[in-house]
Amino acid sequence: MRSFTLSIFATLAFAVFSYAAPMFAGPSPVDAIAARHEGEHTKDTSLEVVLTTAIELITPITAELGCIKAENATVEVIAPIVAKLKIAIGDVICDVKALASLPLERILCTLVGGVLDAVAIAKLLACLLNLVFGACASILAVVAVSVKAQIIPILVEVGCLVGSLLCAVLGLANGLIFDIIKCLLPQIVGCLEVIKMLDIRIIIAVLRL
Ligand SMILES: *[C@@H]1O[C@H](CO)[C@@H](O)[C@H](O)[C@H]1NC(C)=O
């Protein structure tokens, strides 16, 4: 178990370094968001608050993507909505990273005064992954073959951001990685196919798909 956890760490570090870094070459939206967040207080925040807020923010955007039908499944319609989704997820990544400066008991405290455990973290992560990759799957299901080649790179970008978010959360709750992944996998069975189809390597590596 210990060596498994260590090897997950190595995979995480490798995945973040080798896949995420080139994505963010140049002026990255994540850096811009980080700059905006500078000086903001994280006093009343926790991993639960950050991830719950993320789900609330992301739900309407993924719902918009879910409403897209064959007739409006064009780059012009899809790209701006996916751009909103990327900004929202980038924001969440910054919020998660900002938590790292807090003591672990603060990070994992829940609104009802308990401690966020691996099961609860996995549930929140599963919700986020299912929202985003569910939206990706729904777009891929309606998009015309002629447009697919243009849409896929757009979806890959958002998928990679979700991978970075997953790594950021696992990095925070590092003692729980093994349990989180174990609980997470059965809850995201429905989106594994699209993760593999889009070849989101950061997620494939971390979850060993
Ligand atoms: C795409 O078309 C569907 C069906 O007409 C509509 O419900 C949806 O709002 C449209 N979405 C966008 C973003 O234009």
The ligand as a MOL file (V3000), in Angstrom:
LIG
                    3D

  0  0  0     0  0            999 V3000
M  V30 BEGIN CTAB
M  V30 COUNTS 14 14 0 0 0
M  V30 BEGIN ATOM
M  V30 1 C -28.8670 24.4430 -29.5540 0
M  V30 2 O -30.1090 24.0220 -30.0530 0
M  V30 3 C -30.9860 23.4950 -29.0770 0
M  V30 4 C -32.2010 22.9320 -29.7950 0
M  V30 5 O -32.7370 23.8660 -30.6720 0
M  V30 6 C -31.3230 24.5500 -28.0520 0
M  V30 7 O -32.1590 24.0220 -27.0420 0
M  V30 8 C -30.0320 25.0420 -27.4080 0
M  V30 9 O -30.3000 26.0930 -26.5160 0
M  V30 10 C -29.0590 25.5290 -28.4940 0
M  V30 11 N -27.8140 25.8690 -27.8090 0
M  V30 12 C -27.0520 26.8970 -28.1620 0
M  V30 13 C -25.8720 27.1700 -27.3040 0
M  V30 14 O -27.2780 27.5930 -29.1140 0
M  V30 END ATOM
M  V30 BEGIN BOND
M  V30 1 1 1 2
M  V30 2 1 1 10
M  V30 3 1 2 3
M  V30 4 1 3 4
M  V30 5 1 3 6
M  V30 6 1 4 5
M  V30 7 1 6 7
M  V30 8 1 6 8
M  V30 9 1 8 9
M  V30 10 1 8 10
M  V30 11 1 10 11
M  V30 12 1 11 12
M  V30 13 1 12 13
M  V30 14 2 12 14
M  V30 END BOND
M  V30 END CTAB
M  END
